[in-house]
Amino acid sequence: MTQRDMAGYLGITTVTLRNWRKNKPHLYEIVLKGFAFDKIVEQSKKSYEEAVTLQGKFKSQFCNLSNKTKELHLSLIVYLQE
């Protein structure tokens, strides 16, 4: 995110943001950390949604297996967890 983007989001000018960086470094750092936190939250949401999609695909595929094959897969999972 550019300084222009950050300033627009905060409703301030880029000059104000640069002044914060120069004259109020702690405030500027808090602002940057806030934007970094938002980015991490968005990435986590995306990862979660991808995991849920994969889980659905695996469940669907697993349900289509024969009981014998399911037992083999579950045995392998238990073995790998030991």
Buried (B, 14 or more C-beta within 10 A) or exposed (E): EEEEEBBBEBEBEBEEBEBBBEEEEEEBEEBBEEBEEEEEEEEEEEEEEEEEEEEEEEEEEEEEEEEEEEEEEEEEEEEEEE
